[in-house]
Amino acid sequence: MKIVLIVLCMIMVQACTKPEEKIKNYLANGKTLFEKGTYDKARIEFKNVLQLDSKNAEAYYNLALIDEKRQNWQAMFANLSRVILVDPNNINALLKLSRINLVSNHADEALKHVETALKINPENPDALALKGAVLVKKNDLDSAMTTADQIIKQHPDHIDAISLKTVIYLAKNNTPSALATVDKALVAKPSELALLLLKLRIHIQSKDLIAEEQDYLDLIKRFPDKHEYSYALVKHYSDNGHNDKAQSTLQALIKTYPDQHQPKLVLIDFLMQKSPDLAEQTLSTFISQFPSEPDFYFRQAALYGKQNKVAEAKLALNKVVELKPTAKEGVQAKTMLAKIAMEESDLTTAENLIKEILSVDSHKLEAMLLKAKIALQKGLNDEVISDMRVVLRDFTNSDQAMVLLGQAYLKKNSPELADENFRNALTVNPANFDALMPVVSNLLKNKETARAEELLHKALEVNPELAGAMQLLAQIKLNQKDWTGTQKVADMISAKPQGTGFAKFLSGKISEEQGLCKEAITQYKEALTAAPELQDALRGMVSCYENLKQNNAMLTYLGEFITAHPDNFYPVLLKSQLLAKDKQWGDAITALSPAIAKWPKIPEFYETLASIHLEKKEANKAIAALIKGLENIPNQPRLGLILASAYDQTGDYAKALDAYDTLVAKHPDLDIAVNNLVSLLLDHFNSKENIDRALSLAKRFEKSDQPYFLDSYGWALMNSGRDEDALQVFKNVASKMPNTPIFKYHLGMAYHKTNNKAAAVTELQQALALGAKSGGFTEKEAAEKLLKSIN
């Protein structure tokens, strides 16, 4: 019995100590892997610890350190918060949490964490320095200076305290004292990087360009292997117009480090901005020297992409695939090729590439997102929702996945779920314009203008270069007729690189809205001089010249503009449209014919040509123009829609049906095509089978906010014999647009079908009265006949 008891005790001891030993080993392994920079493997070790002990503060803290390296601030914040829950006295975690809050502009939260740390250790210099930084954020500069002096008295070489004192002097615009503070510290530590960078910051803020240049040169001399200082010096030269110095600095670096590719790539990036032709020549030289280096082909693809040389860009990317078919470079090249294929509406090629990518890397986020975008185009909304939920389990902070989820819900007529996902995306990335646009639009629709502006300003804080947000903000100000506010946005845009053109356009728009067309035209011309691609400025000029009854002056300007910018298709399109509007159809067609030959993939050219032929009662020529457009731009939904409509208008309902069927098959989420197909089936092919099909198609409009789509659903219900259901739908439709005669007629029919004679007469009489006011409506005779039969 004693032997058995001893054995049992040994087993119990082993059972108790084994998890502790495992935890100790996992932590040690994780830390070793972290030091080596293998963060994914280190994360697994720390996660293993948490499987055994879900309250292990050390594991959470080390996960936070990995998140810090990855710059995944949200995850870092979450892990640090878990540390504090388990170990409230962990000073390192408290200070890191405080720094995150400080950077996130949550000064009160930052102060709370740092005060907690100081209660644990009131003399901790790092905590005191951080408290000083929080006080600076709260604009309490005197208290912050007292804190800095307190630290320096005990720790004269404390870098954070010296930095704090310097920042305070800079905030007080006391540059000499800031510089003296740093210079004094540099006497003791002449090679201290933080101090040298602080000195550089002072010179940058004081705009002392000569001293700034010398600081960079000093950093390069002291730290020759840190090429980022050479690159910063290049940017300094470039920003201040010293392109020769910038180029020679990079060429010297390339000469010193001939086997390193990064300096060459930076030179290419610089030349792409300053001299694309020279960039192309230099790239060719580097590729001949290093024909197996993928990065040079990637740069070549980027250069050709900027020049709209898509075929050449694809050749460069395919070269990468050839060199590294299954390596990360090859996978990335295939991803870029898939994006190009999608832009070219070549979904088959895109899908094949995505399959190849996912077969190599099943968790390649970009490929999964592209796959979802294609599914969204095909109307496979449930598939998108399912796939993006899986993606968000692995990539919890993928704002792009959240946007795609929102877009899928939007297409399924679930606006609340769509809005929730768009807002989630903005929580992760306030500058995600694909999420920002629908949320802001919804807020504006609900008259929540202040909240919309708040979101736009928040986006611009994250990404000050987000042109779309600035333009939306300007549009809001314009709609409010807030000319001063609009001009402020224009000035903000003007300060951005290449922002002059759009800023001038906004100034022109302000003048136009105030009825000052002559001034507006001058400003629009200035905008186009700075940015010839600004289509809105050309449209503004058209509007102003029309108001001044000077259309010929606009045509003259367009002729000169086309000569000056022969590669810009838009002025040619605008000219043809103006000529057509003036019924100068021959001249319009003369302008369009060479344009279509030069730009065969611009759908608006075919639309304009078709509209001219329809105006001239030349339906066959209009249809031929649209068919040619679809041959050159397969799957172009707008051309397909106009073609189907043209068949419908000419009474060729069989061809209209084929055209709508084709369109809906290729673009199942194109609601207007579905709506028109439903109407065509019910009005001209209303067999039992077709009525059932129409109702099935129209079911998507059951919760639509669009009255015409709802009306089609009601019409399908009525044709199916579901008169009571149709009545409720038509009531809803009529309440949304009470002055539309066709809606009143349909409501009258529904009342008649449900034996409410008095209501039917009222609605039919209103339909006819509204029709008389608006010049009649297509169902007038039917409404009169029904009213007569009731009476």
N, C-alpha and C positions, 0 to 999 in steps of 0.2 A: 504493500500500500504506500509506503514511504517513497519507493522508487517512482510509482505512478504519480504521486503528488509532486515530486521534484520535476518530473518531465512536464506535467501540466503547468507548473509555475514557469518553467523555462519557455514554454510555448506562449504563455501569457505575456512574459517580459518581451519576447521577440515581437509579439503582435502589437505591443504598446510602443516599442521603440522603432519598429520598421518604418511607419509613416514619417516619423521625425527625421530619420536618416534620409529617407527619400526626399523630403522637403529640403533638407540641407544640401543634398547633392544637386537637386534641380536648381536651387538658387545659385549655387557655385557655378554650375554649368552655364546657366543663363547669363551670369555676370561676365564669364570668360568670353562667351559668344558675343555679348554686347561690346566688350572691349575690342573684339576683332572686327566689329562692324557688320556681323551677320545677324541683322535684327529680326528677321523672320524666324530663324531657328531659336534665337534668344526668347522671343515672344512665346513660342511653344513651351519652353522650359518653365517660364513663369506661369503660364496657363496651367501646366501640370501641377504646380504648387497649389493653385487655387482649387483644383479638382479635389485635393486632399484637405485643404484648409481654406475655406471660402472667405475667411476673415484675416488672411495673412497680409499685413500692411506693407511688408517689404516687397512682396510680389507685385502689389498694386503700384507701389512707388517705382519699381523698375519698369513696369509697363508704361508708366507715365514718361519715364526717361526715353523709352523707345519712341513714344508718340512725339516727344519733343524733337528728337532727331528727324522724324518724318514730317515735322511741322503740322501734325494733326492735332490742332489746338483743342478742338471740341472733345476728342477722346482723351487727351492729356488732362483736361479739366475734370472730366468724369472720373478718371482713375485717381487723381489727386484728392478729389472729394471723398472717394471711398477710403483713401488712406486716413483722412482726418476723422471719418466716422469711426474707424477701428482704433486709430492712435491719435487722439486729439492734440498730443504734445509733440508731434513730429514737426520740428521747426523747418526743416528743408521743404517739406510739402506745403506748409503754411506760406513760406516765402514765395515758392513757385506759383501757388494759387494767387497770391497777392499780385505778382508780376503779370499774370494772365489778365486779371481783372483791371489792372492799371492800363495795359495795352488796349483792352476792350472798352476803355472809357467808363469803367465802373469804379470810380475812385472811392466811393464809400465802402464798397465790398472789399476793395484792396486794403483800405485802412483798417477794416475790421480784422482781417487775417494777420496783418503785420502787428497790430496791437496785441493780438493773442500770442504771437511769437515773442513779443517783448515782455509779456507777463511771465513767460517761461524763463527768458534770459534777457533782463533789461539792458545789459551791456553789449549785446550782440551787434557788432558794427554793420554787418550785412543788413540786419533788420532795421537798424537806425537809418542807414542810407536809403533803404527802400521807403521808409516812412517819409524821409525828406523828399523823395521823388513824388510820392502821393501828395504831399503838401504843395509842391510846385504845380501839380496838376490842378489842385484846388485853388491855385493862385495865392497861396499864403507864403510868399517868397521870404519874408522876414523869419518866420518860424523855421522854414526849410534851411535858411542860412545858419541859424542857431544850431540846428541839428548837424549840419555839415561840419561846423567848427568844433562841435562837441566830439565828433568822431575823429577828426584830424588831430585834435589835442592828444588823444590817447593812441591813435594809429596814424601817424603823419604820412605814411605811404599807402594808405587805403585808397585804391583806385576809384571805387564807386563814390567815395566821399569827395575826392578831388573832382571827379566828373560832375557830381551834384553841384558843387560850389561853382564850377565853370558854367554849367547850364543856368544857374541862378543869375550870374553876371550877364550872360547872354540875354536872358529874359528881361533884364533891366537895361538892355542896350549898352552895357558897360564892357565894350570889347577889350580895352586895354587891361582891365582887371582880370578878365577871363583869360587873356593871353599870358598875363604875368603869373597867374595861378598854375597854368600848365607848364610854362617854362621853368618855374621853380621846381616842380615835381620832376621834370625831365633832367635837371641837374643831377638828381640822385639816381634816376633810372632812365638814362638816355636812349635805351633801346626798348622801352616798354611800349608795346604796340598800341594798347588802349589809349595811352597819352598822346602818341603820335597821331592817332586817328582823331582824337579830341582837338588837337591843334589844327588839323586839316578842316574839321567842322567849323571852327572859329573863322578860318580864312574864307571858307565857302560862304558862311552866313554874312560876313562883312564884305563879300564880293571883291576880295583882294586876289585878283587873278594871277598875278606874278608869284605871290606867296603860296597860293594853292598849287601852282605848277611845281614850285620848289619842294613843297611837301610831298607830292607824288614822286618826284625824282628821288627824294631822300628815302621814302618807303621802298622804292624799287632797289635802291643801292643796299639798304639794310636787309631786305628780304627778297633777294633775286629770284628765288624759286616760287614766290607767290605772284603768279602772273596776273591775278585780279587787279593789282595796283597798276600794272602796265595798261590793262584794258580800261581802267578808270581814267588814266591819263589820256588815253586815246579819246574817250568820250568828252573829257574836258576840252581837248583841242578841237574836236568836231563841233561841240556846242558853241565854241567861240570863234568859229570860222578859220581855224588853223588846220585845214585838211592835209596839207603837205606834211606838217609835223606829225599828225595822227598816223598817216600812212607810213612815214619813215620809222616811227616808233615800232609799228607792227612788223615792218620788214627787218628791222634790227633784231627783234625778238625771234623771228623765223630763222634768221642767220645764226643766232646763238644756240637755238634749239631746233636744228634741222629735222630731227626725227619725231618731233612732237606735232600733232595735227591741229591741236586747239588754236594756236596762234594763226595758223593758215585759215582756219574757219572764221575766226574773228575778222581777219583781213577781208575775206569774202563778204561777210555780213556788212562790213563798213563800205566796201565798194558797191554792193547792191543798192545801198542808199544814195551813194554819191555818183557812181558811174557804172550803170548796169552793163554797158558794153565791155568795159575794162574788167568787171567782175566775171563776165563770161569767158574772156580770154584767159584770165588768171586761173579760173577753175579748170579750163582745158589743160593748162600747163600742169597743175597739181594732179589731175587725173592721169595724165601721161606719165607722171613720176610715180604715182601711187595708184595703179589701176584697180587694186583690190580693196580700196578703202571706201566703205559704204557712205561715210559722212559726206564725202565730196559729191556723190551722186544725189544725196538728199538735198544738199545746197543747190545743186543744179536744177533739181525738180522745183525747189522753192522759187528760184530765179525765173524759170520758164513759166511757173504758175502766175507770178506777178505780171508777166508779159503776155498772159493769155495764150501762151504756146502750149496748149494742152497735150498735143501729140508728143512733143519733145519732153514734157514733164513725165509722161507715162513711160517713155523710153528709158529715162534716167531711173525711175522707180523699178522698172522691170529688170534693169541691170543689177540693182540691189537684190532683188529676188533670185536672180541667177547666181549671184555670189554667195548669198546666205539664205537658201530657200527655207530652212526651218529654224534658223537662229532668230533672236529677237529683232535684228535689223530687217530680216526678210519678212517677218510677221508685221512689223511696222510699215514696211513698204506696201505690203498687200492691203493693209488697213487704209492707207492713203489712196491706193488704186481703187478700192471699193468706194471711198467717198467720191472720187472723180466719176466713177461709173454711175453713182446715184445722181450726181449733178447733171449727168448727160442722159438721165432717165433710162439708163441701161441696167434695169433691175436684175436681169438674169446674170450678167457678169458680176454685179455686186454680190448677189446671193452666193454664187460659186466661190468667190474670193472669201467671203465670210465663213463658209463651210470649211475651206482650207485652213483659215486662221484658227477657228475653234477646234479643229482636229489636232492642231499642234498645241494650242493653249486654250483650254476650255473655259478659262476664267479671264480671258482678255476682255476687259471692260468695254473698250471702244468698239470691238466687234459685236458684243452683245447689244450695245446701244444702237449700232447701225442695223442689226437684225431687227430690232424693235421698230426702228423708223420705217423700214421696208414693210413690216407687218402692218404698221399704222396706215401706210399708203394703200395697202391692199384691203383695208377695212377689217383686219383680223384683231379687233379691239380686245377680245377676251384673251387671246394669245399674248398680246402686249402686256395686259394687266398681270397675267400669271407670270410671265418671264421677268417683268420688272420687280415684282414682289420677291422673286428668287434673288435677283441682282442686289436688291436692297438688304437682303439678309447677309450677303457677303461684303457689300460696299454700302454701309449704313449712311454714309454722307455723300452719296452720289446725287447731287442736285439735278444732273441731267436725267437720271432714271426717274426721279420724282416728277420732272416735267413731262416725260413721256407717259408716265402713269396718269398725270393730270389730263394730258391731251386725249388719252384713250377714254377716260371717264367722260370728258367733254363730248366726244363723239358718240358715247352711249347715252347721251342726254342725262348725265348725272352731274349737274353743275356744282352741287355742294361738295361732292367728293373730288371733283377736278380742282376746285378752289382750295380745298384743304391741302392737296398735294403741291399746288403751285406755291402756297404759303410756306409749306415745309421746305421747299427748295430755296425760298428766299431767306429762311432762317439759317440755312447752311451757307448760302451765297447770295447776299442781298443784291449783287450785281448781275445775277442771271437774267438776261433780258427776256428770254423765252418764258420765264415765270413771271417776271415783272409786268410784261405787257398785258396779259389777261387779268391779273389782279388789279392793276391800275385802271384798266378799261372798265372793270366791274365796279370799282369804287366811284369812278366818274359817272357811270350809269346810275348809281344810287345817290348821286349828288354829294359824295364824301370827298370833296376836292382836297381839303386840308390833309386828310390821311394819304391820298394819292401823292400829293407833293412831298409829304414826309418820307414815303417809300422811295421816291425818286432821289431825294437828297441823300438818303441813306445809301442808295446804290452808288451815287457819285462820290460818297466818302470812301467807299471800298475801291471803286474804279473811276477816278476823275476823268478818264479818257472815254467813258461810255457815251458815245455820241447819241445813241438812241434815247438814253435817259434825258440828256440835255434837250434833245429835240422835242420829246414828250412834254417836258417842263415848259419849254417855250410855247408849245401849242396850247397848253392849259392857260398860260398867261394871255396868249392871243385871244382865246375864246372868252376870257374874262374882260377883254378890252383893257387889260392892265398894261399899257404901253411902257410904263417905267419898268415894270417887272420883266417884260419881254426884252427890253433893251439891256437889262442887267444880265439876263441869260445870254444874250448876244455877246456882251462884253466878256462873259465867262468863256464862251466858246471861242471867241477871237484870240484869247490868250493861249489856247491849245495849239499844238502843232497842226498845221494845215486846217486851222479852224476859221481863217479869215473869210473864206468864201461863204460858208453857211452863216456866219455872223452878219455879213453884208446882206445876205438873203433875208434874214430876220428883220434887219433894219428896213429893207424894201417892203416886207410884208406889213410892218407897222405903218409905213407911209400909205400903202395901198388900202389898208383897212380904214385909215383916216380920210380916204378920198383924195390923197395927194399923189395922183398917178404919175405925173411928170417926174417928181422926186423919186418915186418908187422905181420907175424905169431906169433912172441913172444908177440907183443902188443895185438893182438886179444885174445891170451890165457890169458893174464893179465885181459883183459876186461871181459872175461867169468868167471874168478875166482871171480871178484867183482860182476858180474851180469850174472848168468848162463842163464837168460831168453833172452839174447841179440841174437836174431836170425841173425841179420845183421853181427855180428862178426863171427858166424859159416859159413855164406855164404862167407864172406871175406876170411876165411881160405880155403874153398873149391876152390875158385878162385886162391889163391896163390899156393896151392899144385898142382893144375892143371898146372899152369905156370911153376912150378918146375918139372913137370912130376913125382909127388910123391903121386898119388892118394891112394896108399896103406897106406901111412903114415897117410892120412886123415881118412881112414877107421879105422885104429888102434886107433887114437885119439877119434873118435866118439864112438867106443866100450867102451873105458875107461870113456868117458863123460856120456854115457848112464848108466853105472854101478854106477857112482857117483851121478847121478840125475835121478833116475828111474821114477819120476813123470813128467818129461819134455818130451812132445811128439815130439818136433821138431827135435832133433837129430836122433830119430828113423826114421822119415820121410826122413830126409836128407840122412841117410845111405841107405835106400831102393832106393832112387832116384839115388844115386851114383852107387849102384850095378846094377840097371837097365840100366843106361847109359853105363856101362861097359859090358852090355849084360850078366851079371851074374843073369839071371832072376829067377832061382830057389832060390838062396840066398835072392834075393829081396822079393820074395813072402813069403819065410820063415820068413823074418823080419816083413812083413806087416800083416800076419794072426793074431799073438797075439796082435799086436798094434791095429788092428780094434776091437778086442774083448775088449781091455782095454779102448780104446778111440773111442767108436762107433759114436761120433758126430763130428769127424774131417774130413771134406769133402776131404781134400788133400790125405788122405790114399786111398779112393776109386778111386780118379782120377789117382793116381800113379798105382794102381793095374790094372785099366782099360787100361791105356796106355801100360803097359807091355803086357797084353793079345792082344791088337791091334798090337803091334810090332811082336808078335808071330803068327799073323794071326788067333787069337782065338776070333773072334768077339762075339760069343755067350757068352763066359766067361766074356768078357769086359762088355757086356750089363748086364749080371747077377750081376756083381760087382756094376755097377751104380744103378741098381734097388734096390739092398740091401742098398746102401748108401741113396737113397731117402726114403726107408722104415724107416731108423734110423734117417734121418734128412729131414722130409717132407718140401716141398717148398724151398729146397736149389737150388737157381737159376743156379749156375754153374754146378752142377751135372745134372740138367735137360737139360741144354744146351748141355753138352757133350753127354748125352744119345740120344738126338734128332739128333745130328751130327753123332753119331755112326750108327744109323738106316739109315741116309741119305747115308753115305759112303758104307754101305753094300747093298744099293739098295732097302731097305725095306721102300719105300717112304710113304706108307700108315701109318706105325707106326711112321715114322719121322713126318708126318703131325699131327698125334694125339699128339705126344710129344711136338711139337712146339705150337699147339693149347692150350694144358694144361699149358705150360710155360707162354704164353702171357696172358692167362686168369688170372693167379696168379700174374704175374709180368708185367703188361701192359706197364711199362716204361723201360723195358729191351730192348733197341734199337736193340742190336745184334740179339736177338730172333725174333723181328718183321722183321728185315731185312732178316734173313734166311727164315722165313715163307713166305715172299713176293717172294723170289727167288724160293722157292719150289713150290708155287702155280703157278707161271708163267712158270716154266720149266717142271713141271710134272702133273699139274692138271689145265691146262689153258682153262677151260670152260669159257663161258661169265660171269657166276656168280662169278667164282673164280678170273677172271681178274679184275672185278669190286671191289671185296673184297681186292685184292692185291693193287689196286690203292688207295683205301680208307685207308688201313694200311700205305702205303708208303707216303701218303700226309704229314705226320709229318716230313719227311726228306726234304721238299721243301726248307727250309732255313738252312739246316745242313751244318756244316763245314767239316763233314766227307765224303770224296769222295766216298767211297764204298756205304754209305747209299744214297747219292745223285744219284749214278749210278742206284741203285735199283729203285728209284723214276722215273728216266728217262726210265728205262726198262719197268716199269708198264705203263707209258704214251704211250710208243711205242706200247705195246701190246693192249692198249685201242684204238689205231688208232689216237692218238694225236701226229703225227709225228713232226710237227713244234715245239710244246712245248718240246717234247723229245730232239730235236736237240739242243735247247738252254741249256737244263740241261746237255747234254753230252759235249757241248763246255765248260761249267763251270767246269765239272769234269776233262776233259782232261787238262785244264789250271792249275788245282791244282796238278795233277800228270801226267805230259806229257810223262813219260817214262814207263807207264804201258800198256802192249799190249791189255788187255781186254777193257780198256777205249777207246783206239784208234779204236778197232774193233767196239764197240758200236757207236762211233761217225761216223765211215765209213758207218755203216748200216743206221744211221739217215740221212746222206747226200744222200745215195742211195734212201731212202724212200721219200725224198723231191726233188728228180730229179736233184741233183747236182752231176753229174757223175764224173767230174774231182776231186772234193774235196773228194768224196767217194773213188776213186782209191788211192789218196794220203794217206788218213788215213789208208786204209786197207794195203797198202804196208808198211807203218810205223809200223803197228801192227805186221805184219809178221816178219819184220826186228828186232823189239824189242824182239819178242818171240824167235827168233833164238839166240839172244844174251843171253837171260835168260834161255835157255833150253826148250823153247816151252811154250804154254799155252793151256788151255782146249778147246778153241774155234778156234784152228788153222785150222782144216779141214773146218769148217764153213766159216772162213775168206777167205781161198783159193777158195772155191767153189763160194762164192759171187763175189770175184774179177774176177774169170774166166767168170762168167755170164755177168759181166759188160763189160769186154773186148771183 
